[in-house]
């Protein structure tokens, strides 16, 4: 399909496909190096690895900013009558990548990559010691360079700097709309949370399963659960890293988690979450592999796929009907702690807490709202890095009424800012909202989805997600895809309805 | 040091350093992808990985063949008065890389990379099934492309095709001299082998330690032994792969081995061998990191460092004085099988056999001589791939008097040819000869080296190797380095003397 597109490989469009194919393959190589860095690499390798990754990133960047690419885009646009729907969308996504790349000079790209690698290394130490001062100068450097990049992108995309930064993660993201959705939830949360906590207090307390939960058993359980979602370990790996993530390529998914022998719910739910990400990648159309239009649409939809699996499905009562006996058998356990009802109550326990990745789905958006407020202020130049710990603490008190006792449980908990990822956080909660919207549409379209989940069968769910989300790749905008799949653009209604049903109706 | 070399970064030499630095970093990234492929990657990832690696290799290739590089070399040569000894050698090595790269067109480089990836995958299956027919078409494709590359290099380097191919692994290798050294050993071997076997028959048979030898215990033992050689696991990893190798970068060595619970000697000696390779890389001069002159000199010297550690040192009686109790303790064993003398007899047992990597050091060169004869014939066009199994069997009978019962134990045992590595095999035995020569010079220079080994102390050995071999990187030719370190160019005398002393004198 792609080889003869746009008047043959000699045509402008065909040449662009060749360039972007090479770009994609370099980025995949960077992904392997990044996985290795997080999972495998001995500490001594950090400096050399940062240089390797920076070099590849610069080379990928140079491919796209080559003046020839701009000319080819202009030419390809005049060939546009010959392009089909996917090719036109591909050209649109090439242009987006080109705008992002040409906006920022190569030396700034390299400087950001170096600064992020140094800050990430510093963060690992600072987080372990709860020593913000050890991170501060590195994070300041990252912020200076990110603001520079943001200003350059703002000019190129004719959008505010924060929106322009967000566009890399969530194409066409509109900061005003994002803030309005998030702040709407911030306004909704206090009263709703009180209701949830009051309702929860009237239910029987969940019985905590008693550990320890041996890590080898947890590994087997997580592997089995990932397979149940649809992961095939001929095309995937499950490993361990400090900060769980899902990487790799569609034919070689790299899921990571972390285990502690005093609990199994977080690791298990983490693996189910990352399995949702991996299933999305696995379902992308092979015909458009290595082309921009063949990529996942953006982080909102990506997160919607992980949260649909984890939150919508695997924290449901139906899922535990099937999963509870499997889990109990894993740990050779029995008794009232191991019933479907009890494990479901445990997995849907709501409690305001300090750590984002351990937060329940009701309070999770508060963590995102805090970070969004702070990173918008940092990008705007209104919040110096030195003031971050204080602002963090005040923000937590404002949103959830609790203050972290140290920075490890505060502004040192996430890797994103040291890594230079500003504008990424909102997509977690936008993803939760998209997940609720898609799950409602899926259940309406096929009433057998949840009964199948109650039997450990994810087939009907994936059968709906594949054509409606996965196979669409970047053909449509996030909103267009949601309208086609659910009848509505992205909104918070389905999410709020889901929360009310799960946390107030039971 | 390198930044201001050759009249500053703006000078021709300085610009070449920048280009070759980028080249080196891409090659390092390819190395990480290769390690991942062999150790970690799920099978589904093979096609995408081959595309990633081919793309990076093509990009590295394009850097060096850029017409600008030829011009800069000419310019840099006129600046040559300003270059110091290391810089001049660096320019010489840049020219070698440039000659190799410009000799072969980019599409042939990509085709070889693709064909090798496909053949390697086919080889894994064919070897497991002992099914040469499953490999044959893939190997034929690799050979066709390698002969094309050889012809192109022959023209560029004004040397015979086989020599030109060898030059990539062993710079300045002279095929006539290589063959004369190897065939000299082929002539020496029959009578010497008879003497060794007769002498061995007069000694008490070694007592085989009784297994099983649990793999977790072997892992710990191998790790401890690698540390004893000098490996620091803050800058190294030890993993498992079908075909053991040593990769990575000086600050992040990646050693692999394979374990079987019915024996521990092969795995242990394999790890010691790869540790010798890794110590060489670790000892390269950091000031010349990422420059051609900072690389290891060639595969002869590389193999000399692994064989010096494994064969010269770790199969010595002295080493087992220290190692035998450590090994016995690992397996909680005692008795006559675990004495230094018995373990030493086991580790120096001579017995003609079919598998190169399991061969003793007396018969190992026969395996190399066979492969050298066959690959020279294949490159010359005198041996079709279809005739390889037969020629292999006849060659084994000629050299060692044994015929493999199947191709798994014959021409399917090595990864090199499927990988496109023709001209590599001779360096194993040239390396064994260089190892003997260097070890003799080291022992003469510091009589404390072997007594220290008998205490598990590799410090004095490494203290001699570092300035005499490791730190020299590619400053000198292999022969120049050997003359400086041992007083003589490469030859077989020291190796024969070593074999006579070890196998006839005891």
Boltz contact constraints between the chains, C-beta under 6 A:
constraints:
  - contact:
      token1: [A, 22]
      token2: [B, 55]
      max_distance: 6.0
  - contact:
      token1: [A, 25]
      token2: [B, 51]
      max_distance: 6.0
  - contact:
      token1: [A, 25]
      token2: [B, 52]
      max_distance: 6.0
  - contact:
      token1: [A, 25]
      token2: [B, 55]
      max_distance: 6.0
  - contact:
      token1: [A, 28]
      token2: [B, 52]
      max_distance: 6.0
  - contact:
      token1: [A, 29]
      token2: [B, 29]
      max_distance: 6.0
  - contact:
      token1: [A, 29]
      token2: [B, 52]
      max_distance: 6.0
  - contact:
      token1: [A, 29]
      token2: [B, 56]
      max_distance: 6.0
  - contact:
      token1: [A, 32]
      token2: [B, 33]
      max_distance: 6.0
  - contact:
      token1: [A, 32]
      token2: [B, 36]
      max_distance: 6.0
  - contact:
      token1: [A, 33]
      token2: [B, 32]
      max_distance: 6.0
  - contact:
      token1: [A, 36]
      token2: [B, 32]
      max_distance: 6.0
  - contact:
      token1: [A, 42]
      token2: [B, 234]
      max_distance: 6.0
  - contact:
      token1: [A, 42]
      token2: [B, 235]
      max_distance: 6.0
  - contact:
      token1: [A, 42]
      token2: [B, 237]
      max_distance: 6.0
  - contact:
      token1: [A, 42]
      token2: [B, 252]
      max_distance: 6.0
  - contact:
      token1: [A, 43]
      token2: [B, 234]
      max_distance: 6.0
  - contact:
      token1: [A, 44]
      token2: [B, 234]
      max_distance: 6.0
  - contact:
      token1: [A, 44]
      token2: [B, 235]
      max_distance: 6.0
  - contact:
      token1: [A, 44]
      token2: [B, 251]
      max_distance: 6.0
  - contact:
      token1: [A, 44]
      token2: [B, 252]
      max_distance: 6.0
  - contact:
      token1: [A, 45]
      token2: [B, 251]
      max_distance: 6.0
  - contact:
      token1: [A, 45]
      token2: [B, 252]
      max_distance: 6.0
  - contact:
      token1: [A, 48]
      token2: [B, 249]
      max_distance: 6.0
  - contact:
      token1: [A, 48]
      token2: [B, 251]
      max_distance: 6.0
  - contact:
      token1: [A, 51]
      token2: [B, 25]
      max_distance: 6.0
  - contact:
      token1: [A, 52]
      token2: [B, 25]
      max_distance: 6.0
  - contact:
      token1: [A, 52]
      token2: [B, 28]
      max_distance: 6.0
  - contact:
      token1: [A, 52]
      token2: [B, 29]
      max_distance: 6.0
  - contact:
      token1: [A, 55]
      token2: [B, 22]
      max_distance: 6.0
  - contact:
      token1: [A, 55]
      token2: [B, 25]
      max_distance: 6.0
  - contact:
      token1: [A, 56]
      token2: [B, 29]
      max_distance: 6.0
  - contact:
      token1: [A, 234]
      token2: [B, 42]
      max_distance: 6.0
  - contact:
      token1: [A, 234]
      token2: [B, 43]
      max_distance: 6.0
  - contact:
      token1: [A, 234]
      token2: [B, 44]
      max_distance: 6.0
  - contact:
      token1: [A, 235]
      token2: [B, 42]
      max_distance: 6.0
  - contact:
      token1: [A, 235]
      token2: [B, 44]
      max_distance: 6.0
  - contact:
      token1: [A, 237]
      token2: [B, 42]
      max_distance: 6.0
  - contact:
      token1: [A, 249]
      token2: [B, 48]
      max_distance: 6.0
  - contact:
      token1: [A, 251]
      token2: [B, 44]
      max_distance: 6.0
  - contact:
      token1: [A, 251]
      token2: [B, 45]
      max_distance: 6.0
  - contact:
      token1: [A, 251]
      token2: [B, 48]
      max_distance: 6.0
  - contact:
      token1: [A, 252]
      token2: [B, 42]
      max_distance: 6.0
  - contact:
      token1: [A, 252]
      token2: [B, 44]
      max_distance: 6.0
  - contact:
      token1: [A, 252]
      token2: [B, 45]
      max_distance: 6.0
